[in-house]
Amino acid sequence: MRIEEITGLREAYLPLLMLADEGEEVVRKYLDDGQLFAAASGDEVLGVALYVPVDEETVELKNIALDGASRGKGIGRALIEDGIFRYTALGFRRMIVGTANSSIGNLAFYQKCGFRMSHIRRDFFLSYPEPIWENGIRAIDMVMFERGLGD
């Protein structure tokens, strides 16, 4: 597996990015922001991670998505560790990421990757055109995580 930056058009990655963020309109708003990295094996894209700088010290993992067959194999963690390495080298001091209150697997995953809960963006998902349900829970709030870089 290799991780490389996507420097061309990103439209082809929209379906994959939408696995992690169901609102196409929302994804399109940030699709061309920051840097997009893909984990690939041969010609097959296994997953992607989109990082967007927030300020001089903070980068946000805006979206990370893996195709179904690639989950549970360490690829998501590898994408995050790659991002941590890259953004630490660029002088960033922290990485943030958010997920829905209903995304039970993501809440556990980010903590396993060394992130700690930092705050809640209340009612974040109420602005989406359609309600999102996961695990029998409506996505309403965004749970924000952060991890120090270079620690």
trRosetta pair geometry for C-beta under 8 A, 3 or more apart (Angstrom, degrees):
i j d omega theta_ij theta_ji phi_ij phi_ji
1 39 5.7 6 -178 -176 115 97
1 40 7.0 155 -152 77 68 31
1 41 5.1 -46 -96 -76 69 91
1 46 6.8 -39 -130 16 117 150
1 75 6.8 -134 -153 -113 160 95
1 78 7.0 60 111 121 139 166
2 39 7.4 167 85 -150 35 53
2 40 5.9 -24 63 63 82 82
2 41 7.7 142 16 -87 71 44
3 37 5.5 26 178 170 98 117
3 38 7.1 178 -147 87 58 37
3 39 5.1 -26 -94 -94 82 69
3 40 7.8 145 -96 15 34 71
3 78 6.7 -166 -51 138 131 102
3 79 6.4 164 -119 -106 133 63
3 82 4.7 -54 97 -118 165 170
4 37 6.7 172 89 -151 24 76
4 38 6.1 -19 62 58 74 83
4 40 6.9 -32 23 19 104 117
5 35 5.9 -49 -136 -173 112 108
5 36 7.0 108 -161 78 64 53
5 37 5.5 -47 -97 -97 52 75
6 10 6.3 103 122 -100 132 83
6 13 6.7 15 -166 -36 177 148
6 36 4.3 -38 50 96 113 106
6 37 6.8 -173 -2 -99 83 20
6 38 5.5 72 -50 -16 109 109
6 48 7.5 -12 -12 -132 138 116
9 12 6.8 88 105 -3 94 94
10 13 5.2 -56 -172 38 72 113
10 14 7.2 104 134 -51 78 76
10 31 5.3 172 100 167 132 96
10 32 6.2 -176 28 -87 135 63
10 36 5.7 125 -115 -2 122 165
11 14 5.7 -19 -166 -20 46 118
11 31 7.6 51 -85 168 50 145
13 16 5.2 -57 -167 45 66 114
13 17 5.7 68 136 -25 86 105
13 36 6.6 143 71 179 167 146
13 38 7.3 -126 -106 -83 131 116
13 45 7.5 -114 -108 160 91 164
13 48 5.5 80 -163 -65 128 167
14 17 5.7 -58 -141 40 30 110
14 18 6.2 32 159 -24 65 108
14 24 7.3 46 178 -140 114 91
14 27 6.4 123 -146 123 80 134
14 28 7.5 19 -126 -79 120 77
14 31 6.7 -11 -94 -120 90 134
15 18 5.7 -56 -148 33 29 114
15 19 7.5 46 149 -34 58 89
16 19 5.9 -37 -168 5 40 114
16 45 6.9 -74 -71 119 161 127
16 47 7.3 172 -179 -136 127 40
16 48 5.5 97 118 12 132 121
16 65 5.1 154 157 102 77 127
16 67 6.6 -60 -122 -66 101 80
17 20 6.3 -66 -170 40 45 100
17 21 6.5 -23 154 39 79 103
17 27 5.2 133 121 -154 119 133
17 31 7.1 149 77 -111 170 86
17 48 6.4 -53 -72 78 80 134
17 50 6.9 29 -118 -17 120 133
17 63 5.2 35 -150 148 94 150
17 65 5.5 180 -111 12 30 144
18 21 6.3 -83 -128 72 40 65
18 22 6.4 68 -175 -122 81 32
18 24 6.0 -4 -107 -88 128 73
18 27 5.7 -87 -82 -25 75 163
18 65 7.7 52 46 -109 29 166
19 65 4.4 124 65 -158 105 125
19 66 7.6 -108 101 57 146 36
19 67 7.5 -176 -43 -102 168 41
20 63 5.2 140 85 -160 135 86
20 64 6.1 144 -106 71 164 41
20 65 3.9 -127 -21 -77 113 99
21 26 5.9 -118 158 96 120 119
21 27 5.2 147 90 -73 121 98
21 63 5.7 -73 -11 -113 124 114
22 128 7.3 53 80 -162 98 145
22 130 7.7 -86 125 71 123 107
22 132 5.5 154 39 -107 142 119
23 26 3.5 59 95 9 119 116
23 27 6.5 164 91 -14 64 81
23 128 4.8 -129 -71 -136 133 102
23 129 6.6 132 -128 18 105 90
23 130 7.8 175 -94 38 85 83
24 27 5.7 -55 -146 37 33 109
24 28 6.2 36 155 -22 67 106
25 28 5.8 -53 -148 34 28 113
25 29 7.0 37 151 -29 59 100
25 129 6.9 81 23 -17 136 124
26 29 5.8 -50 -161 20 34 115
26 30 7.6 -6 157 10 62 101
26 128 6.8 -41 -38 -110 137 88
27 30 6.7 -80 -160 51 35 85
27 31 5.8 61 148 -66 73 95
27 63 7.1 62 -126 -86 94 157
28 31 5.3 -22 -134 -13 34 125
30 33 4.6 -55 -161 24 71 125
30 34 7.6 12 178 15 97 108
30 50 7.1 121 131 137 108 143
30 52 6.5 -69 -164 -59 117 151
30 62 5.6 -137 147 173 148 149
30 63 7.5 150 97 -17 126 119
31 50 8.0 -86 -135 -124 36 157
33 50 7.5 80 78 171 82 117
33 52 4.7 19 131 -112 116 121
33 62 7.1 81 85 -26 118 170
34 50 5.9 110 82 174 125 80
34 51 5.0 -153 171 96 134 49
34 52 3.4 -111 -47 -91 134 60
34 53 6.5 159 -107 1 95 64
34 59 7.8 114 -134 -157 127 96
34 60 7.9 -112 -77 65 154 81
34 62 6.5 161 26 1 152 133
35 50 7.4 174 88 -150 41 54
35 51 5.3 -8 58 59 87 95
36 48 6.1 -7 -173 -171 95 115
36 49 7.5 162 -153 83 51 42
36 50 4.9 -16 -102 -102 77 82
37 48 6.7 156 83 -155 48 63
37 49 5.1 -11 60 59 99 89
37 50 7.8 -177 22 -79 66 36
37 51 7.5 23 0 0 107 104
37 79 6.5 160 97 -148 117 93
37 82 6.6 -161 148 110 160 132
37 83 6.9 -160 26 -74 147 90
38 45 5.1 -54 -170 -137 126 106
38 46 7.9 129 175 43 79 63
38 47 7.2 165 -154 89 59 41
38 48 5.0 -27 -100 -99 70 82
39 45 7.4 105 74 -164 51 61
39 46 4.7 -58 102 64 98 106
39 47 4.7 12 41 56 113 86
39 48 7.4 -148 15 -73 73 34
39 49 7.9 56 -22 -7 96 98
39 66 7.8 -15 53 -109 127 93
39 70 7.7 145 93 -175 124 148
39 75 5.2 159 115 -168 162 104
39 78 6.4 94 -109 92 139 118
39 79 5.5 -93 -40 -72 121 101
40 43 7.4 -43 -176 -169 120 12
40 44 6.3 158 -157 84 76 47
40 45 5.2 -42 -97 -102 92 52
40 46 6.2 174 -102 4 30 86
41 44 5.3 -16 66 65 78 101
41 46 6.0 56 0 -40 97 121
45 48 6.9 9 175 -53 120 94
45 67 7.5 113 103 -23 74 121
46 66 6.3 -10 150 -146 74 89
46 67 6.3 -110 -158 26 42 101
46 70 4.1 137 -171 -112 94 152
46 75 5.3 -106 131 -154 129 156
47 64 7.1 27 170 -179 115 76
47 65 6.1 -169 -151 99 81 46
47 66 3.6 -30 -93 -100 120 72
47 67 6.7 -134 -72 2 67 66
47 70 5.5 -151 -40 110 103 148
47 75 5.2 134 13 136 137 122
47 76 6.4 -112 177 -80 168 64
47 79 6.0 -100 108 -46 121 145
48 63 7.4 10 106 112 98 99
48 64 7.2 -162 97 -140 52 46
48 65 5.8 3 53 55 85 85
48 79 7.6 114 162 -134 13 148
49 61 6.4 -43 -169 -149 104 99
49 63 7.2 177 -148 94 40 57
49 64 4.5 3 -109 -107 83 88
49 79 4.1 152 -29 167 134 122
49 80 7.0 -180 -115 -70 154 52
49 82 7.7 148 45 70 146 110
49 83 5.8 -104 128 -52 145 131
50 61 7.6 114 76 -167 52 52
50 62 4.7 -56 102 64 100 104
50 63 4.4 23 37 50 113 94
50 64 7.5 -152 23 -67 65 51
51 59 5.3 13 -178 169 110 118
51 60 6.9 158 -156 80 58 45
51 61 5.8 -33 -100 -101 76 53
51 62 6.7 160 -114 5 19 89
51 83 5.5 160 -65 -144 138 122
51 86 8.0 168 33 85 165 127
51 87 6.7 -139 -179 -62 154 130
51 95 8.0 -56 -133 -136 113 109
52 59 7.0 158 79 -163 31 71
52 60 5.1 -19 64 61 85 98
52 62 4.7 47 4 -40 113 130
53 56 8.0 32 -177 -90 121 20
53 58 7.2 120 -163 91 61 55
53 59 5.2 -45 -100 -105 56 77
53 60 7.6 146 -121 15 7 75
53 92 7.4 -137 -117 -94 93 126
54 58 4.2 -34 56 99 116 108
54 59 6.6 -177 3 -105 83 19
54 60 5.3 85 -49 -26 108 103
54 96 7.0 16 -20 33 148 124
55 58 5.2 42 43 36 84 97
56 91 7.8 -39 171 116 81 112
56 92 8.0 -170 149 -107 42 65
57 92 6.1 117 -173 -151 35 58
57 93 4.3 -23 -166 30 98 108
57 94 6.3 36 143 23 92 88
58 92 6.6 119 -94 -159 8 104
58 93 7.3 -42 -68 59 55 77
58 94 5.2 -19 -107 73 78 93
58 95 7.4 149 -158 -99 63 25
58 96 6.1 14 -171 -5 111 110
59 83 7.6 -155 114 171 137 106
59 87 4.7 -100 18 -141 155 149
59 92 4.8 -13 -14 -145 108 162
59 94 7.8 180 30 94 64 48
59 95 5.4 -25 72 -111 87 76
59 96 7.6 177 89 25 39 71
60 95 7.3 139 -106 -165 23 64
60 96 5.0 -32 -108 71 76 91
60 97 6.7 139 -165 -85 68 48
60 98 7.9 -12 -159 -2 113 92
61 64 5.9 -6 169 -35 115 112
61 80 6.9 -5 -106 -116 154 87
61 83 6.4 89 -94 129 105 166
61 95 6.1 46 -25 175 98 111
61 96 7.2 -157 21 91 75 40
61 97 4.1 -16 60 -90 108 108
64 76 6.1 96 151 -146 126 93
64 79 6.0 151 -142 104 116 139
64 80 7.0 -4 -108 -65 159 89
64 97 7.7 -14 0 -139 118 136
66 70 4.3 -128 179 88 110 111
66 71 5.1 144 95 -72 131 72
66 75 5.7 118 -116 90 134 123
66 76 5.6 -86 -35 -64 131 95
67 70 5.0 79 59 9 76 110
67 71 7.9 -132 92 -27 39 82
68 71 6.2 -44 -160 2 35 114
70 73 5.9 -92 -172 34 53 125
70 75 5.0 -33 168 32 108 157
71 75 7.7 -94 -96 45 28 111
71 76 7.3 24 -126 -25 65 121
74 77 5.2 -56 -158 46 61 115
74 78 5.8 68 143 -29 81 102
75 78 5.5 -51 -146 34 32 115
75 79 6.5 36 153 -21 64 101
76 79 5.7 -51 -151 32 32 111
76 80 6.6 28 152 -14 64 105
76 109 6.8 -20 117 -173 145 134
77 80 5.7 -57 -150 39 34 110
77 81 6.1 31 153 -18 69 107
77 112 7.6 -69 -94 114 117 105
77 113 5.8 -164 -121 -100 81 102
78 81 5.8 -53 -140 39 31 109
78 82 6.2 36 156 -22 63 106
79 82 5.7 -54 -148 35 28 114
79 83 6.5 29 152 -18 62 106
80 83 5.6 -55 -150 37 32 112
80 84 6.3 36 151 -22 66 104
80 113 5.1 -7 111 -160 162 143
81 84 5.5 -48 -146 34 34 115
81 85 6.4 37 153 -20 64 103
81 113 7.9 -134 -54 -151 76 101
82 85 5.8 -54 -152 35 31 112
82 86 6.3 27 154 -16 65 108
83 86 5.7 -56 -143 39 31 110
83 87 5.9 13 166 -5 68 113
83 95 6.9 102 126 -123 113 150
84 87 6.5 -63 -136 46 22 97
84 88 6.0 27 162 -23 62 111
84 95 6.4 -91 -98 -16 77 150
84 147 7.4 -49 -106 107 119 131
84 149 6.0 -172 -156 -121 79 94
85 88 6.0 -58 -144 34 22 110
85 89 6.5 21 157 -17 60 109
86 89 5.9 -63 -157 36 27 110
86 90 6.6 18 151 -14 64 110
87 90 5.3 -52 -144 39 40 112
87 92 4.1 -28 165 39 98 135
87 95 6.4 108 81 -78 151 108
87 149 6.1 -97 103 -119 97 159
88 91 7.9 80 177 -46 30 12
88 92 6.6 -82 -82 61 31 80
88 149 4.3 -160 -89 171 87 112
88 150 4.9 150 -146 -58 112 83
92 95 7.1 71 132 -66 131 75
92 149 5.5 52 102 39 83 159
93 148 6.8 -33 164 -152 71 74
93 149 5.6 -166 -165 49 20 97
93 150 6.8 -57 -129 29 59 119
94 146 5.4 6 177 -174 121 111
94 147 6.7 160 -157 80 73 40
94 148 5.5 -45 -101 -110 84 45
94 149 5.9 -155 -83 -1 24 90
95 115 7.7 -86 93 -98 96 103
95 146 6.8 158 83 -154 45 61
95 147 5.1 -12 59 58 94 92
95 149 6.0 91 -20 -56 93 107
96 118 7.1 -63 -126 26 104 149
96 144 6.1 -8 -171 -172 111 101
96 145 6.6 156 -156 83 59 52
96 146 4.8 -27 -98 -97 77 82
96 147 8.0 176 -82 19 35 65
97 110 5.9 -156 83 -123 128 132
97 115 6.3 -64 42 -116 111 159
97 144 7.5 158 85 -153 35 58
97 145 5.2 -15 63 60 82 103
97 146 7.9 161 20 -85 63 39
98 121 6.6 2 -141 12 147 125
98 124 7.7 -108 158 171 143 175
98 142 4.3 23 173 172 128 114
98 143 6.5 159 -154 77 72 41
98 144 4.7 -32 -95 -97 94 66
98 145 7.0 173 -87 16 40 73
99 103 4.5 -97 164 65 113 140
99 106 4.0 -161 -158 124 159 137
99 107 6.4 -149 86 -66 133 62
99 110 6.7 -164 -4 -22 133 139
99 142 7.0 145 69 -155 17 72
99 143 5.8 -24 66 58 72 92
99 145 7.6 13 9 -5 97 113
100 103 4.5 104 60 -14 86 103
100 106 7.5 80 43 55 70 141
100 125 6.0 37 -116 -52 108 146
100 132 6.7 -102 -113 102 162 133
100 134 6.7 113 92 25 136 134
100 139 3.7 -37 -157 -134 138 112
100 140 7.9 105 -159 30 93 35
100 141 7.5 122 -155 79 56 46
100 142 6.4 -51 -94 -105 44 58
100 143 7.3 40 136 12 10 88
101 120 7.9 32 -76 -138 110 111
101 137 6.9 -112 111 144 87 130
101 139 6.4 152 44 -135 76 55
101 140 6.1 -23 33 50 132 75
101 141 4.5 56 -36 61 126 89
101 142 7.5 -110 -32 -83 77 14
101 143 5.7 116 -85 -33 62 105
102 132 7.1 -180 54 115 144 95
102 133 7.0 -123 -178 -158 161 35
102 134 4.1 129 135 56 112 98
102 135 5.8 178 -179 45 83 99
102 137 3.8 -174 -119 94 97 105
102 138 6.4 -142 -64 100 141 14
102 139 4.4 -98 21 -75 124 70
102 140 7.9 98 -29 6 105 65
103 106 3.8 1 138 30 120 120
103 107 6.1 144 96 -26 74 83
103 134 5.8 27 -83 90 55 160
103 135 7.9 153 -106 3 21 122
103 139 7.3 37 -32 -102 86 112
104 107 5.7 -50 -149 29 31 115
104 108 6.8 25 155 -11 63 104
104 134 7.4 -164 2 128 82 111
104 135 5.2 61 -3 -47 121 168
104 137 7.9 109 -42 25 101 138
105 108 6.0 -61 -156 39 32 107
105 109 6.0 34 151 -24 68 111
106 109 5.3 -52 -138 36 35 115
106 110 6.2 32 166 -18 69 103
107 110 6.7 -54 -149 33 22 104
107 111 7.0 16 154 -11 56 111
107 143 6.4 26 -106 75 99 153
108 111 6.0 -67 -156 40 32 109
108 112 6.3 32 152 -21 69 109
109 112 5.6 -59 -150 36 31 112
109 113 6.4 22 154 -13 66 109
110 113 5.6 -59 -149 41 35 109
110 115 4.2 -43 164 52 93 135
110 145 4.8 171 151 8 140 174
111 114 7.8 124 -175 -11 31 8
111 115 6.1 -88 -85 68 36 76
111 116 7.3 68 -118 -97 78 42
111 117 7.9 -17 -83 -34 103 82
111 145 7.5 -130 -67 -126 62 139
113 147 7.3 -78 119 -63 87 155
114 147 5.0 75 113 -130 94 131
115 145 3.7 49 158 160 127 128
115 146 6.4 146 -153 68 87 13
115 147 4.5 -80 -96 -50 64 105
116 145 6.3 151 72 -155 25 81
116 146 6.4 -32 60 62 77 66
116 147 7.0 127 9 -84 73 62
117 143 6.2 -49 -129 178 104 104
117 144 7.2 100 -158 81 60 52
117 145 5.7 -52 -94 -99 40 72
118 144 5.0 -60 61 108 97 98
118 145 6.2 130 0 -137 93 19
118 146 4.5 46 -46 1 140 108
119 144 5.0 -1 62 53 70 121
120 141 5.2 -5 -173 175 108 131
120 142 7.0 147 -164 77 56 52
120 143 6.0 -27 -107 -106 76 56
120 144 6.9 -163 -86 12 22 88
121 124 4.3 58 112 -62 108 124
121 141 6.5 158 77 -167 54 73
121 142 4.0 -1 53 56 110 106
121 144 6.3 85 -20 -38 95 111
122 140 7.9 -10 -165 137 57 94
122 141 5.3 -31 -119 -114 42 105
123 126 4.6 -35 -172 13 82 128
123 127 7.7 83 144 -25 84 85
123 140 6.3 -35 -107 172 41 86
123 141 6.7 1 -25 -89 28 68
124 127 7.1 -65 173 19 38 104
124 140 7.5 109 43 146 67 41
124 141 6.0 82 16 -150 97 35
124 142 3.8 -3 31 -13 163 106
125 128 5.3 -17 -170 -3 68 119
125 132 5.8 -83 -177 33 135 117
125 139 4.3 -57 118 126 176 95
125 140 5.6 -131 55 -127 105 15
125 141 7.2 -74 12 -17 99 12
125 142 6.9 135 -35 -53 88 82
126 140 6.2 28 -51 -146 91 73
128 131 7.3 126 84 -97 111 23
128 132 6.2 18 80 -22 161 106
128 139 7.9 27 17 92 146 116
131 138 5.9 -42 -174 -143 115 109
131 139 7.6 156 -176 48 66 80
132 138 7.1 115 77 -161 54 60
132 139 4.0 -14 83 32 109 126
133 136 7.1 6 179 -122 105 15
133 137 6.9 157 -155 74 67 33
133 138 5.6 -39 -98 -97 75 57
133 139 7.1 -143 -82 -4 24 82
134 137 6.2 -28 73 60 65 84
134 139 6.3 51 11 -51 103 102
147 151 7.9 -129 169 26 75 128
148 151 4.0 70 100 -32 119 130
